């Protein structure tokens, strides 16, 4: 499979709907820098296509995405075959990667077309952010969501403004401070996603919402999306850029104690698959037994 095949674009000018499919199913649609750049190019192209009103984002093989591919944790700072890639990246490289990453997600958050996310299987890391940023999100109840990379890159990973604004402070803290992944069904009824349903119904329901949005006037959509962006900037995202740069820079400079899990070091010594196994072992904490319900009028 070539790089160009890993993100598929299908546009229909008659319906006004374009579909972008993350097509890396053997790696659960995780993405490396080249794949994310191709996704960005497709989004940029559609943004200026006056025949398109709606962008329907989905993943191949019944999985949305597990986010950034951590097979080479430093690949984002240079080509894997570059001998310098094994060194700690310079501040110049860090800033360049941070700026590119921020531009991509910020562009999607303020995208001028309606974005509809079809979410199944996994939505982790950056893919979880895309799910939260989409205008309309249809998610399977058994989809695993969260930011597991906080377990080796620190709890300040990702767009903190987005998490606190969309998830609320309690849930944001819980997910970021533990690295837990949870099923989307646990959040049903909290208004975080547009619709939570069974996995078999997700594609049809997402297509339904895309068609409904495509009936709206094109100029009205663009005006509304810009208004939405400004309102959210004023209410929830002031200081977003500063925080994103600052805390990502801190996070990629983490120092680990002898008893703390260092993913990059472990991956170099044992390989990616074993590193994930050791990560899960390190963070596994048995749940305490659930106490019986207290009789009415009594407190535990």
N, C-alpha and C positions, 0 to 999 in steps of 0.2 A: 504494500500500500504506500502510495506517495503522500507527501505532506498535503498536497491539494485534495486528496481523497478523504482526509481526516475531518474536514468540515465541509459539509455539502450544502449547497444553496439551490433552492427551487423557488422561483418567483412566478406569480400569476398576476399579470397586470389587469386581467379582467375582473378578478375577485378583489384585487388590492391586497392580497395576502402573500407574504414570502415566508418560506419555511427554511430554517437553518438547523441542520442536524449535526450534532457532535458525533463523529463516526470513528471512534477508537475503542470498539467494544471489548477487544481482548484485554484492554487495560481499564475497563469500566469507564471509558470516555474521559479518563484523566488527560490533562493537556500539558504540553511542554511549551516553551516560549514560541516556537514556530507555529504551533497549532493555535495558540491564543492570538498571535498576530494575524493569522488568516481569518479567525473569527472577527477580529476587529476590522479587517479590511472589508469583509462582507457587510458588517453593520454600517460602516462608513458609506459604502456604495448604496445601500438601501436607504440611508438617511436622506440622500439627495435625489432619490427616484420618486418623482411625483405620482407615479402609478401605484405606489405601495403605501398602504395605510397601516398595516399590521405586520409585525414580525413575530412569528411563532417559533420559539426556541425549544428544542427537544434533543434527546439522546438516542442513539441506536441501541438495539438489543435490550430494551426495557430498563435501561439505566440512564438517568440524567447525566451525572458526572460525579466523580470522587475528587474533583478539584485538581490542583497542581500536581503533576507527576513528581513524586519524591524519590524516584529511582536514582536520580543524581541531584542531591539537594543543592549543589552549587551550579547546576547547569544554567540557572537563570542569570548567572553573572559572567558567562562566557561559554564557548563551545566545550563540550565534554572532552574532546581530544586535545584541547589546549593544555599544556603542562601547568599553566598558571591557575587552571580551574581548581586544582587541589589546594591552592593557597587561600588564606582568608582574603576575601575580595576587598579591594581598595575602597576608600570613601567615594571616589569618583564613580566606580562601578555601582556601589550601593545606591548612590543618589540617582544614577541613570535608570536603574531597575525600578527604584521606588517611583520615579516620575512616570515611567512608562506604565507601571501597574496602576498608579493613581489615575492617569489619564484614561485608561481603558474602563475601569469601573465607574469613574465619574461620568464618562461619556454615556455609559449604559444607563446610569441613574437618571440622567437628564435627556434621554433619547427622545427625538422628536416624533417618533411613531409609537403606536400602541405595542407594547411588548407582552406576549403571552407565553408563559413557561409551562411546559408539560413535564411533570416531575414524577419519576418513579425510581425505585431501587435505592439510589444513593444521591444525596445532594450535600456534599461535604466541602469544607474550606471555601475556596472562591466560588464554587458552584452553589453553595448555600447562600452566599452573598448575591449571586445572580438571581436565585429564586426569590429572595427577599426584595430585590430591586425591581423585579418585573411588575408591570402594572396589574396584570391578571395572572394568578398562579393556581394551577390545578395540580394537586399533589395526591399521590396514593397514601393511604393511611399507614402502610407499613414501610414507607420510605425512611431510611436512616438519614438524619440531618444533624449538623453540628460542625464544630471546628476542632477536630482531633489533633491538628498540627500544633495547637497551643501546648500540647504535652511535650513538644521538643523545640518550639520556637517562642514560647512564653504566652501568657494570657492577654497580652496587648496586641495580639495578631488580628489583622483585618480592620474593617471600618467600624470603629467603636461607636461613632455617631449613629450609623445605620442600626447596629445591634440594639443600642439603648432606645432608639426612637421606634423601631419596628417591633422588637421583642419585649421591651420594657426592662427596667433595671434589674429586677430580680432574676428573670430568666436569662438575661444576658450574662450576669455575673455567674450564675450556676453553670452555664455552658462553657464560658471562657476560663473559669477558675478550676474546672475539673477536667476539661477536654472530653466530657461525656458526649456520646451520640445517643439520640433518642429517636423514637418513631414519631412521625408527623401526627399520627392519630392522637398522641397525648396532648397536642395543642389545638385540636378541633374545637371550634366554638369560641376561640379567642381572637378571631379576626386577623390572624397573621397571614394566612393564605386565603385566597378567594374561595376555594372549594377543596374539601378533603373528601375523597371517595375511595372506592376499591380500585385496585390496580388495573383491572380489566376495563374500567370505564374511563380512565384518565385520557387516552388519546381522543376519544369521541367528545368528551366534555371540553377539552382544550380546543378542539376544532370548532365546537359550538361557540365558545366565547370569542374566538378569533373571527368567526363569521359575523357575530353580532357587532363587534367593534368595527368591522369593515364597512358596515352600513352607515357609519357616521361620516359627516363631511370632512374631507381631507384637511382643509384649512382650519376647521374647527378643532381637529385633533392636535395639529401643530400648536395652535394658540393655547389650547388647554394644557398640553404637556409643558409648555414654557411657563404658564401660570402655576402649574403644580410644582415645577422645579423651584420657582422663586419662593413660593409659600413654604416648601419644605426647607429650603435654605434658611429662611428667616426663623422657622420654628424649631428645626431639629439639627441642622447641619452647619451652623456657624462654627468656624474653627476646624472644620473637617480636614482640610488640606494640611494644616499645621500638625494636627494630631497624627494623621496618617504617616507623614514623613518622619516625625519625631520618634514615635514609638516603634515604627518598623526599624528605624536605625538602631534604637536601643536593642530591639529584639534580636537582630542579626549579630549583635555583639555579646550575647549571653555568655557568661562564664558558669561552668557547671562544677558543682562539688563532687567529691568522690562517690557519694551515695545518691547522686542525681542522674537521671537518664539523659545521655547525650546521643541523640539520634545520628548525627553526622559521623561521630567517631564509631558508634556501633555499626553503622552501615558499612563503613570502610573496612571494619574488621571481620564482619560476619555476612555481609550482603544485605540487600534490601528486604527480602522476605523474612529472614531471621531477625533483622532489626525490628520489624513490625511485631513479630512474635514476642521479642524481649520487651518491647515497649508495653504491649498489653499485659505482660506478666508483671512488670514494674508497677503499673497503675491499677492493677486489680485489687480492689478492697472489698471483702465480703460484706454483703448487706446484713445489718443486724436483724434479728427476728422481729416481725411486726407485732406490736403488743395488741392484746385483745381490746375491742372497743370498750370504753368506760360506760358504765350504766348512766342513764340520764341524770343530770345534776351533779355528777362526780367528775373530777379532773384527774388525769394521769399525772 
